[in-house]
Amino acid sequence: MRRTSFLIAAALVVSSLSPAAAVAAAEDDYRPPTDRPVLDGFRPPPHPYGPGNRGIEYATSPGDPITAIGAGKVIFAGEVAGALHVTVLHPDGLRSSYSFLLRIAVTTGQPVRAGDLLGAADRGFHLGVRAGDEYIDPESIFGGAGHARLVPLPEPVTPARGEVASLLAFARGEMRGLGVGVADWWRGLFAVGAPLVHQLGELVPAVHLNRLGNELWDWLGDRETCTSEDQPATPPEQRRIAVLVAGIGSSSESAAVDDIDTAQLGYEPGDVVRFSYRGGVVPDGSDGIALSSVNSYGPADTHGDLRESARRLAELVREIASTVPGVPIDLLAHSQGGVVSRLAIEERGVVQAMGGGVLVTIGAPLQGADLATIAVALRSSRRGRSLLALVERAGLSIDPASPAVSQLAETSDVVSRLGDPPPEGVRMLTIGASGDLVVAGPRTQVDGSDGVIVASRGPAAHGELPAHPEVVREVSLLLAGRAPSCEPLVERITEWATGESVGLFEDTLGLGLAVAMGV
């Protein structure tokens, strides 16, 4: 915008008197870096080491895009005190700092425009804005609300070094890099340390003894209603529609969930569709249900926010119900697909749209996945992130730093929502494999649903579980309205203990890696 002649003259006078360059700052149209809500607003501390917040903390989820609040030049992009930061110098002399990032998408010296992607947020993303060395309220400049002012530009010599010193000073002083006070420091410490606290808790013998007692109690209760193994499992002849939901790393062309024997379960070929992580269903070349959205997807599409995937699945269920009214819709899900499906049935109108359909989760980490917890813990150190990068480059179709992996961790907000019983009107069956190294068998079970752990061991147990013959029997019993098969006590405890041992081993491994990687 236009400067006044007085302001120009003042700028010239100031620049002639100071060794540091000074400019008159034009009012700029700054914008928020994310559309997530504000978690903690600007609260300047009463003194340099007092409690407060020298910026804005947003309620971000891991992977949320973070964009530049205005045009400028990146003067720092890197790690300080174990956290990732980006600092942008704007033409009016303001500096905006983007802290606690999961990934960085820019490099030092790179010019950016307002709205350009700077990186991906982690939990508790923080924005700070400085005029010289003084922090100001970022919201005061959003939408052109700033004031014309004289501010000194940073020294042109090694600006990145000055930024490191500045960010490090805040990290040392208040342990969150931007001075948000002791209470918020503890909250941040817990967010980083929660996976480690969880893993330490898993090493307490009393935890596993308590779970063993619960398993014995459940077995006694199941004896009254279970289905004898000598009774055949015949699915009903009623027409039903099966929606298959695949797991992380799957694609339109390849997914373990396709190995479910839907024909033996009584589904007609045209009544079986597979959910696409881009919305709608994947193309299958059949003349089945005519739906409006048919999309291919790749492994990268499975790594996004699971809540968004759940919303897309809910839209698909509602569309099927309107296209084929009165036909029950069953969700048959494998691995991460079980988490997506469990979230989807909480969406508006989905239970009614299913029309008495069932939810079957196979190898789904409904209590979280130990391996995802390890990944979240390792991301808090440089060496840990390097190790995860090696894992990603090993050719696996899994991105350890993705939002989906974060949400599959045992300490995530998403997993905490899965512990409640399913909504009324949906029967739910969870199936796990005792020797599953990806999702330990006991981690697949939740309250309010029937649960089965089948005998399957080895590195391929997770991917082979949908094709396991016991899966067909247990799902057939569910569709017929009957309880799971009866199990001898020794068999039940053996399969449970095998799965519990897998989880304990992975928790111990996670702690060892955390120590080795300097978490």
N, C-alpha and C positions, 0 to 999 in steps of 0.2 A: 504494500500500500504506500501512499505518498508520504514522505517525510516532510516536516516543516523546515524552513530555512534555519530557524533557531537551533533545531536538533542537529542539523548538519554542522553548523558552526560549533556547537558544543562538542561534537564528536572530534572535530579537527583540533580543538583546544586540548581535549583530554589526550588524544594520541600524541600530541607534541610534548606533553608533560610526562607521559609514562613510557617506560621501556617496553611494556607489553602493548600489543596492538589493541585498539578499542574500536568498536563499531556501534552505530545506532541500530538497534534491533527493530526491524519492521514487524508489525503484527502479522502473524502467520496463521493459517488455518490448520492448526494441529488437531489430531484425532486420536481417540483411544487406540491402544495397540491390540486389543482383543474385544470381542463382544460378550465375554464372560462377565458376570456381575462382580462388583467390588466386594471383596471380603473384609478389607481393613483400609479405611481412608487415611488421608494425610493428617498426621498428628505431630507437629514439630515438638521435639523434646525440650524441656525447660533448660537443660544444660547439655553439653556434648555427650555425656555418658548416661543421660537420663532415659527413661522409657518413652517410647513414642514410635512414630512411623514417618520417616522422611520421604514418603512417596505413597504409592497405592499398591496394595496387594490384591490380586484378582483370584477368584475361585476357579482357577483353571484345572483342567484334567491333563494328564500326560499326553503330549502330542498335539495339543491345541496350537494352531498357527499364531505366531506373534509377528506383527508388522510395525514398520517405522511410523512414529507419530507425525513425522514431517520430513521434508527433504533435508539432506545433509550428507555427511561423509563419515564412514565408519572409522573411528580412531582407535578402537580396541575391540577385539573379538577373541575370546579365549577363556582360560580357566584361572580363577583366583580363589584360593582357600577351599579347593575342592568343589567349586560351583562354576557353572558356565555363565559368562556375562558378555553383553555387547554394549558398546557406548557409541552414540552418534553425535557428532558436532554439527549443529544447525547454523545456517547463514546469519542468524541474529545473535549468535554467540551462546545460546543455550546448549546444554549437553543433556541428552536423555540416556539413561542407563536401563538396560533390560536384563534382569538378574534371575537366577535360578532357572536356567533353560535346560531342556533335555538334549537339544541339538542346536547347532549354529549353522546357518545357511549363508553367511557372508564372511568376507575377509577384511582385515585391516586395510584401509585406504580405498575401499570400494564406495563409490557414490550410490546413494539410495534416494528414492522418492517416497513421498508419503504413501503408505499402504504397501510398500515393498516388503516381501517376506524376509525376516531377520533370522528366524529359527522356530523351534517348537518348544512350548512351555513344558515345565514339569509342574508338580503341584506347588501352589503358593507362589506363582510368578509375581515378580515385583518390578514396578516401574518407578524410577526416580528422575527428577528433572532438576538441573542445577544452573543457576546464574552465577558464574564464577565458582566460588566454593560454597555458596549458599543454596540449600535445597528449597524449592518452591513447590506449591501445590500443583500437581500436573493438571488437575481439573480446572484450574484457573486459566489455563491457556487453550483448552479444547474449544473447538468451534469458533476460533478467532477472538477468544476472550482475553487474550494477552494484552500487555501494556507496552507502549514504546519505552525503551530503557537503554541505558548505556551499560554494557557489560564487557569486561576484558576477555579477549579470546585466549585460549591456552597458548603457551609458548610453542612455536612451531618445531622446536627440537624435541624429538622422541616423545610425541604425545602419548603413545601407548604406554611408555614407562610411567608417565605421570598417572595414567588411569589405573595401572596395576597398583601403584602405591596408594592411590585414593581408595580403591575398592578393598585392598588388603587392610588398610587402616580401619575401615568400618567392620570388616570381618573379625579383626582382632578385638575391637572394642565392644562389639555387641553380638558377635557370633552368627549374624544373619546377613552381613555385608552391607546393610543399609539401615541399621539402627532401629529395630522395631521393638526393643525392650526385652526384659528378662522373660516375661510370660510368653511372648511370641517366640523367643529363642527356644524355650522348652518345647513349644508346639512344633517348631521346625526340626528340633533334634529328634522328636518322636517320629515325625514323618520320615526322616532318613533312617532312624534306628528301628522302626517298627518291625521290619523283616528280621533283623537280628534278635530283637527281643522275642519274637515268635519262635525263632529257631532255638534259642536258648531254653525257652519254656518246654519245647518238645523233648529236651534231654532229661526232664524230670520224670523219674519212674512212676510217680503217683498219677501223672497224667494218663499214661497208658494203662495202668491198673484200673483207673476209673472207667476208661473206655471199654476195657475188657468186661467189667461188671455190667455196663450198659448193654454190651453185645449179648451176654448171657441172659439178661432180663428180656431183651427183645426176642431171643430164641424161644424162651418159655412162652411168651405171649403169642408168637407166631404158630406154636404147635396147635392152638385151638382153631385156627382158620386156614392153615396152609393146605395146599392140594397135594394129595399123595402122588408119588412119582409113577405109580402104576396106572394112574388115570390119564387117558389121552387128552391132549391139548388141541382142541379143534376150534378154529376161529369162527365167528358167526358168518352166515351167508349174506347178511345185510351189506349193501353197497357202502363203501367207505372210501375216503380220499386220503392218501398218504402224502405228506409234505416232508421230504428229506432235507435235513439241515446239516451241512458238512462243517468240518472243523478248520482250525487255523492252518494255513499253508495249502489248503485245497484249491482247486480251480474247477472251471466248467467241465474240463476234460478228465480230471482225475480227483476222486474223493472216495475214501474208505466207506463212507455211508452208503454208496451205491451197492456195496456187497450184501446189504440186508436182503434176505430172500423174501421180497414182498409178494411174490406169487404164492409161496407156501403159506403166507399170512393171509391170503384170500383177496388181495388187491388185484384189480384188473390193470393191465399195463397202461391203459389210457388214464387211469385214476392215480397214477404216481407221478409227482412232479418234484423237482429239486429247487430249493430256494437259491437265488442268486444274490451274492453280497452287494451287487450293484442295484438291487431291487428287482422284483418280479421273480421269474423262474429262468433257469438255464435252458437253452435250446436243446431239444432231444429228438427232433425229427419225427415225432409221433403225431397222430391226429387226436390228441387227448383234449383236455379242457382248454377252451379258447380264452386266453388271458391277454390283457392289453400290453403287458410289459414282459419282454423276453430279452435277457441280457447275458452275455458271456462275462466271466470274471476271471481274474488271475490271483495268484497267491497274495500279492500286495493288497488286494481289496479286502482280504480277511483280517488285516492288521489294524483297521480303524477302530473308532469308538464302538464298543459292543452295544451301547445303548442306542446308537443310530442304527446299527444292524438289526436290533430288536424292533425298532420302529418300522423298518422296511419289511421285516417278516410279518409284523402285525398287519400292515397294509395288504400284503399278499393274502393272508388268511381271510381278511374281510372281503377282498375281491373274489376269492374262490366261493365264499359263502353267498355272495350276491349273484354269481354266475351259475352255481349249482345249488340252489337253496334246498334245505332239508336233508342234506347228506352230511354225516359226521366227518369232521376233518381231524386227522391224527397227525401229530408232529413226532417224527422219528429222527432223533438228532444224535450226532456223534461228536465227542470231544467238545471243543469250544462251541459247537452248534447247540449243545445242551444248555449252555449258559445263555446264549442268545435266545433260545426258545423259552427258557424259564423267565427271562425278562419280558419276552413278547406277550406272554399270557397275562401280564399285569397291565398291558395297554388297553385303552378304552375299547370295549365291545368285542374283544378277541374271544373271551370265554363263550359268549353268546354265539359268536360266529362259528366256533368249533362245533356247536350243536351236539354236545355229548361226546366229542372226540377225546382222545387220550394224549398224554405227553410221555414219550419214552426217551430217556437220556442214556446214552451208551458211552462209557468211559469219559463222562463229563466232569470237569473239576468244579463241582458245585460247592465244595469247601475250599476251593483254590488249588492251584498246582504248585508243588514244591519247587519245581524247576523255574517257574515264573517268579516265585519269591526270591530265589537265588539271583536271578537276573536283575530284579529291582535293587537288591542290596549291592550288587557289584557296580551298578551305575553310579554310586556315590563316590567312587574313587577313580583316578586317572588310569591306574593299572587295571582296575576292574573293567572299565570301559574298553580298554585295549583288548582285554581277553574276550569280551563280548563281540568286538569287531572281528576278531579272528574266527569266532564261532560262526558269525554271519557270512564271512568270506569262505567258509568251508563248504559252501554249496547247499546248505540247508535252506529251506524255504520259510524260515522263521526269522523275523527281525526282533532281536531281544529288546530293542529300545522302543518298540511300537506301543501305541496306546492299548492295544488288545492284550499284549503280554503284561503290561502294568496292571490292567484290570483283572487279569487271571491270578495275580498273586494272592496269597492267603490273607493278606492284610489290607486288601483294596476295599474301597467303598462299594464297588459292584458286588463282590463276593459277600460282603456283610448283608446285602439285601436278599441273598439267596437262601438264608437260613430259615426264613419264615415259611410256614406251610403254604402250598399252592392255593390259588383262589378256589373258592367253593364252586363246584361244577366241573372240575377237571381231575380225573384220576391220573396219577403220576407214578411211573415205574423207573427206578434208577438201576442201571446194570454196570458193574465194574469188573475188572479182571484182577485176580489176586496178585499176579506178578507183573502188573503193568508198570513199567519204569517211567512212563510219561505222566500218568495220573494214577497215583496209588489207589487201590481198590476202595479203602474206607473213605477216601476224599470224594467219592462219587455219590455218597449217601447224604440225605437231608431228612429232617423231621417232616412228617406229614405225607410221606410217600412210601410206597413199597420199595424195598431195596434188595438186590441180589448181587452177590459176588461169586463169579464163576471161576473155575480152575483154569487159568491160562497164564503161562510164564514165558519169559524171554524178551529179547529186544523188540520183537515184532508183535508182542501181545496187544499193544494199544491199537495198531492199525488193523489187526486181524479180528478184533473183538466183534465188529458188526456181523461178520460171517460165522461166528461161533454157533454151533447147533443149539446150545442152551438158550441163546438169545431168541431164536425162533419160538421155542417152547414157552418161555416166560412172557413174551409179547402176545402169543396166542392166548395164554391164560388171561392176560389183562383184557384183551379185546372181548373175551367171552365173559368178562365180569367176575373172574375167579381170582383167588389169592395165589401168590407165588408158590412154587414147589416146596415141599417139606425137605429139610436137610438133617442128616444125623448131626448130633452135637459136635463130634470130633471133626467132621468135615467142615462144619460152619466155622468153628474156632480156628482151624488150620488155615483156611482161606483168608479169614480176617487177619490173623497174626502175620501171614505172609505179606499182605498189603501194608499192614502197620509197620512191619520191618523195612519195607521199601521206603516208606515215608520218613522213618527215623534215619535211615542211611542218607537220604537226600538232604535232610535237615543238617545232619552232621557234616556232610560234604559242603553244604552252603556256608556253614560257620568256618570251616577250614579254609575255603577259598576267600572268605571275607578277611580273615586274618592275613593270609598270604598276599592279598591284593591291597592291603592297607586301608580297608573300609573303616 
